Amino acid sequence: MVYCGPLSKACQPCRKRKLRCDLRKDACTQCTRAQLECYGYRDTKALRFRDESDAVQKKVATKKPVTTVPPSLPVSVCNQAKDIFYHNYVVGSAKPFDFLQSVYSPASKDDHLSKSVDAVALAYLNSQRPSARTEEEARQSYVSAIECVSGALQSSHLAQQDSTILAVLLLDLYEKITTREPAFHGAWAAHLTGALTLVKLRGDEQFDDPSIVRMLMRLSTNLLISCVASNRPVSSDLVLLRQTIASRFPTPPDPKWQESDLVIEFASLRQNIMKGILADNEATVALIELDSKFVRLGIQVPPDWQYTTMRVDTKSNHHYESFHHIHPAEHVAQMWNTLRLTRILLNELIRSKCLDRQGRPKTSPQFQLIHKRATGAIKDMAIDICASLPQYIDDPPMSFLQAFGQTGSSSATPDFGKCGTPIGQPSPTRHLPCYRLIFPLYIAAQSSAVPPSLWKWVIKQLRFMSDYHAIEKAMTVANMLDSGEKIAPWDVYVLLGSYAFVC
């Protein structure tokens, strides 16, 4: 039974017309005046309670069940940062720090390692989503990690632990992510040099653990890149470390490792040329021989390291030529683009040896032929770098094009340099692969051997990356190219964060 509250005794016509009823006997005054039939007055006592059982049962039967969703727990900025860092560096497609899973646990009691992970993860998050709060948390974590690592190094036991070497590697990664200097400085490789010293203190048993071998491979690769980028000679300690690692491979090393061996040759040869140890003719022969080794490496790669060339009938905004490359994985694309950009730098040196002291082409037919072949190699490598772009850059949705009145054919090209805030929603998985393409694209476009059309195309793609993928450094590099200013390739590499992003 449902209580209905106090009710009016008024007749039905008065209630309907919302008039005050005087309840006169036989007929009320309002109905008499309006010449309406007065039906009498209600028994309010009988109507005060109403049986609603049937109505309630029907309502329950038709009502959909309600699932109570508990409120979500807030996730700290540091935990968000570690999730993103893990996806891109530990378990993603490239996995440059996959060995972290074997050495580090969130429940680890190694404070020097835990704080180093926090620092580098927060720094990476801030590089993707800039925030004053995140930047400050990253800086504080870095200072705390430095103190903890310094304390660990005071202990002969802790200094030789896997966690300490990994912590030093992560601190180096933090500095590369946060660098704002477009050039090298004295402490550029300090952390890596310190880590190499720690490795020398350990015995050969460290090479028995596959995950630790992968960590040492990362150390050797980062050290090698630092040497090449800063024009420093490759140390004998680094060469010995790489030889020891290679001796533990159960199968022949993969193409990326073989490529890095050739990069060591490139660094040593460049050092000898800079010091004047080799005459021009000797240097030219050595450069051509080294270039041929890179060519052979590209020919001999196993099937799972090869790419597929896809031809298109109509070029999209992101096609320089009417084809693009599909790579089976991102690390394969990185290997190929490293090969291409190194060959461009090699052939730039070859071209320079075909000029006299006044910078004019040598008249010898032999040098003219060498110059022509080097120019052709640079163009081919530059075009192949451009062909690696479509797989990773992503196409904007129609809403992005409509912002500029481009609602017609999908082949319409917006003015990428003036797009402003992007309207589309690019895939977050495209951000880092796009970022890693900036340096190869710069190497391709900065060469005087490539046609102006390729230079303009690269600038347009970099501006698209900036506007659509929100990659600020892409616009910086695009403006460098557009200004015509000759900026040393490795200064651009440092500006981009070096191997922190371009693995």
N, C-alpha and C positions, 0 to 999 in steps of 0.2 A: 504494500500500500504506500502511496506517495502523498505526502501532505501538500496541499495546493495553496495554502495561505488563505487570508481573509478574502471573501468574494462579495460582489455587489448583488443586492436583491432586485435591482431594476429589471423592468421588462425587456424582452429581446429587442423591440424597435428602438427603445431609448439607448440600450447598450450599443446597438449598431450605429445609431446616429450620434453617439457620444453626448447625450443630453442628460441633464439631471432629472431623474424620475421621482415624482412626489408620492408614489405608491398608493394613490387613492383607490378606494374600494370600487370594484367593477371595472374601472378603466382610469388610467392616469390622465392628467391634464394635457400632457404633450401629445399623446395619441388622439385624444378627443379633438384637440385643436387642429391636428393634421388630418383628421378623418381617417385614422388608421385603426386597424383592429388591435386591441391590446390583449396579449395572450396571458396576462397574469404575471405573477412574480415567482422568483426561484426560491427553493428551499436550500438555503446556504449550508445548513447542517449536514444535509445528505451529500452535498457536493464537495465538502471540505477535504475528503480523502478519496483518491482514485486508484484503482487497481491497474498497475502498469506492468504486470508480470509478462504478458505476451509480448509487449513492445520491447521490453528489456531482453528477452530471449532472442527475438529477431535481430536486435542490434548486435548482440554478442556473436550470433552465428555468422553474420555478414562482415564483421570487423576483421581486418587483416592483422595477423600477429605482429607485434612491435618488437624488434630486436634492439636491445639496449647496447649501445656501443660505448665502451668505457673511454674516457678522455685520454688522448695520447700523452705520454710523458715527454717533457721537453728534452731535446737533444742538444748537448753543449756544442759550442762552435768548434771546440777542439775535436770532438768525436765526428762531427760533420767533415772536418778537414781531413781526418784520418781515413774516413770512408772514401773520399774523392781521391786522396793520394794513393790509397791501395788499388783503386780501380785503374788508375792510369800508370802506376809504376810497378805494381806487384802482381796483379792478377789480370791485367788488361791484355791487349793484343801484342804490345811491344815488350812488356815485362822486364825492363832493365834492372829492376831490383827484386826479382822473384825470390831470391835467396833470403829475403827478409823474413819470410814465413818460417824458415828453419831455425833462425837465430833469435828472433824476437817474439815475445808473447805479451799481450796487454797486462798479464799478471806478473810480468818479469820484475825481479827485485833489482835489476841493473838500472839504477837511476840514470846513469850517464847515457844509456841507450834509449830509455823511455823518453827522457827529455829531448834527446836529439830527434826522435821520431815526431814528437809534438811540434818541435820548432820547424822542421822541414815541411810537415803537413800543413801547418798554419801559413807558412810562407807561400806554399803552392796555392792554397785556397785564396789567399790575398791577391796572388797574381791573376787568378781567374775572376774573382769577384772582389775588387778593391774595397777595403773598408778600414777606416782609421783604427777601429777597435781590434780587428783581426791582425792588422800590421803591428800594433803595439803588443798584442799577446804573443805573436811570433817572435818579436824582438826580445821580450822578457824570457821566453822559453829558450831562445838561443843563448842568452847570457847565462842562464841557469845551467844549460847543457855544457857550455864551455867550462864552467866551474867544476861540474861533476866529472867531465872528461879529464880535466887537469888533475883532479884528485885521483882518478883511476890510474893515470900515468905514473903517479908516485909509487904505486904498488907494482913490484916486479911480477906478481901473479896476475893482477887485473890487466896490466899493460899488454900481456900476450894473449888475452882472451879474444874470442871471435867477436864478442859484443863490443869491445873497445875499437877494433878496426872498423866495424860496421858503423859505430857512432861517429868516427872521424870521417868516414865516407859521406855520411848524411850531413854533417856540418859543412863539408865542402859543397854538397848539393845545395844547401841553404844559401850559401854565399853566391852561387851561380844564379839561383832563382831571383835573389834580391838585388843583384848588381845593377847599378845605374850608370856605371862608367863605360863609355864606348871604347875603352882601350885597356890593355893589361897593366897591372901594377905589381909591385914586388912580391906581395903575399898571395898572388893568384893561385899558385900551386902548393902553398905551404901545408895545407891539410893533407894533400895527396902525398907529398914528400914525407911527411911524418908517418902516414900509414905505411908507406913502403919500408921505412925504417923499422916499424913494428913487425912487419912480415919477415924481415931478415933475422929478427930475434927468435923467431919460432922455428921449430924443426921441420923436417920433411913430412912428418906425419900429417901436417895441415893439408897436404895435397891428396890425402886419402878420402876426404869427405867431399862428395860431388857438389853439395851446396856451397861449401867454403871455396871450392875451386871456381865456381861461378862468381862468387864475391871477389875473388882475386882477379878474375878476368875483367870484371867491371872496373876494378882499381887500375889495372894495366891499360885498359882502353881509355879511361879518363886521363891518365898520365900521358899517354901517347898523344891524345888530342891537344892537351895543354902544350906539349912540346912543339907540335906542328903549328898551332895557332900563335904561339909567342916567339917563334923562330929560335927556339932553344934546341940544342942537340939532344938526342935520345940517350939517356944514361945507360951505362953498362949494366947497372942493377936492374933496370926495367927490361933490358934485352934478356938477361938471365932469368928473370921471373917469367917472362913469356915462353922461353924455351922449356922451363920446368913444367909450366902448365900444359904446353903442347905435348910433352912426353907422356902425360897422363890421359890423353884422349884415346878412347878405345877404338875410335874410327878416325879417318882423316878429318881435319878441322873443317867447319862449315865455311861457305864463301865469305861470310863477314869477317871471320878470323883471318883467312887468307888475304883478304883485302887490307886488313890492318897491317899485315906484314909488309905489303907493298907500300903502304903509307909511311912506314918506317924508312923504307928505301928512299921514298920521295923526300922525307925530312932530311935525311943524311946527304942526299945529292944536292938539295937546295943549299944546305950549309956549306958544302964544298964549293959550290958556284959562288956564293956570297963572299967567301973568304978568298976567292981567286985561286984556289988550289987547282982547278981545271981550266985549261984553255978553252976558248969558244968552241973550237971544233970538237974537242973531247966532251965538253958539256952537252953539245948538240947530240952527239952520238949516244951518250948515256941517257939523255932525256927521251930520245926516240926508242931506245931499248926498253926503258921503264914503261913507256906508254904502250908498247906492244905486249908487255906482261899484263897490263890491265885489260887489254883487248882479249887476250887468251883467257883470262879469268872469266870474262863475260861469256865467252863461247863455251867454256867447260862447266858452267854451273849445273848442278843436278836438276832434274825436272821440277822438284818442289820449290826451287828457288827461281824458276823462270816465270816470266809474265806473258800474258796473251795480248796481242794487238787487235783491237776492235776498230773496224772502219765504219764510218757513219756517212749517210747520204747527205745529211744537212748538219752543218756545224752549229753547235750550241754556243752560248756566250763564253763557255769555258774551253772551247777547242781552238787551238792555234792552227793546227792542220786538221784534215778530215779523218783523224784516227786518235785513239787514246789507248793507254795501257791498263790492263787489269792485273793487279798483283794478288797472289794467294793470301798474303798477310802484310801488315804494315811494315814489319821489320825487313821484309823482302824489298819493298819499295825504298826503304831507307838505304839498304845496301846498294841498290842500283843507282840511286841519286848521289850517294857518296862517290861511287865509281865515276859517274858522269862529271860531277863538279871537280873531282881531282884531275880527271883527264883535261878538263877545260883549263885549269891552272897550269898543268904540265905543258899543254900546247901553247898557252900564252908565253911561257918561258921559251919554248922552241921558236916561236915567232920573233921573240926579242933577239934571239941569236942570229936571225936572218937579216938584221939591220946593222948598218955601219955605225960609227961613233957619232955621226950627225943625225942618227935616227932614220936614215933613208934605206930603202930595200937594197940589199947587196945585188950586184948585177950578175953574179955567177948563176948559170942555169940550175946548178945543183941546189943552191940556197933558195932560188925562186920556186923550185918544185917542192922543197921542204916547207916553205912558207905557205904554199897553196894547200898542201896536204894538212898542215896544222890548222889552217883556217877552216877547211872542210870538216875536220874532226870536231872543232869547237861548235860549228853550226849544228852538226848532227847531235852532239851531246845536249846542246841547248834545247833543240826541238824535242828530244826525248824527255828532258826534264819537264817541259810544258805538257807533254802527253801523259805525265803521271798525275796531273792536277785533277781532271774530271772525276776520277774515282772517289776523291776525298772532299772536294770543295762543296758539294751539295748545290742543288738548284733552289732558288727562292720560290715560295708559293705565289699564286696570282695576286694576293693582297699586297705583296711587296712591290710588284710591278705596277699595280693600280695606283699606288701612291704617286706615281709620276705620269699618270695618264696613259700607261702602257697596257691597255686592256685587250689589245688585238692579238696578233701572232705571238707565240711564245718565243720567237726568235728575236723579239724586240730587245734592245739593249739599253737599260737605264744608265744615267750618268752616275757611275759608281762613286765618283769622287765627291758628289754633293748630296748623298743620300740622307745624311743625318741619322737620326735614330731609326734603326731597322724596325719594320712592321712585321715581318715574318718571324717564324719561330724555328731557327736552325736546329738541327740535331746536336745535342751536347757532345755526342761521340765524335763529331767532326772537328771540334775545336783544336785539340792537340795535333791530329794529323795535318790539319791546315797550317798550324803554327810551324810544324816541322818542314813545311815546304817553302817557307819564306827565304831561308838561306840559299837553297839550291836555285830558286827563282832569281835571287839577286845575282848569284854567280853567273847565271845564264845571261841576264840582261845587261850586266856591266861590261861585258866583253865588247871590244871594238870590232870583233869579227862578225857579230850577229847583225842582221838587218834591222833598221829602225822600227819596222812593223812588229818585231818580236819584243823590242824594248817597250813600245807603247802598250802591247798586249799584256806584258807582265805588270806594268804599272796599274792597268785597269783591274787585273785580278787581285792585286794586293789591296787596292781600294775597296773592292768587293768584300774581301776578307775582313777589312776593318769595319765596314758598314753593316754587313749581314751577320758576321760571326763575332763582332765586337772585339776584334784583335787589334788593339791600339798600335802595337809595334809594326803591324803590316802597313799602316798609314805612314808611320815614320820612315820605313824603308822605301815606300812608294815616293815620298817627297824627296828622299835622298837621290833616287834615280831621276826623278823629274827635274831636279835642280841641275843635273849634269855634273855635279861635283864628284870627283874621283875619290872615293873613300875605300881604304884598304879592306879587302874581303873579311879578314879576320877581326877587324874592329867591329864590323857589322855582326859577326858571329858572337862576339862578346856582348854586344848590346842586346842580342836576342836571348842571352842567358846560356849560351854555348851548349854543352852536352846535358844541361839540366832539362832542356826541351828537345834539342836536336841530337838524339842519341846516336 
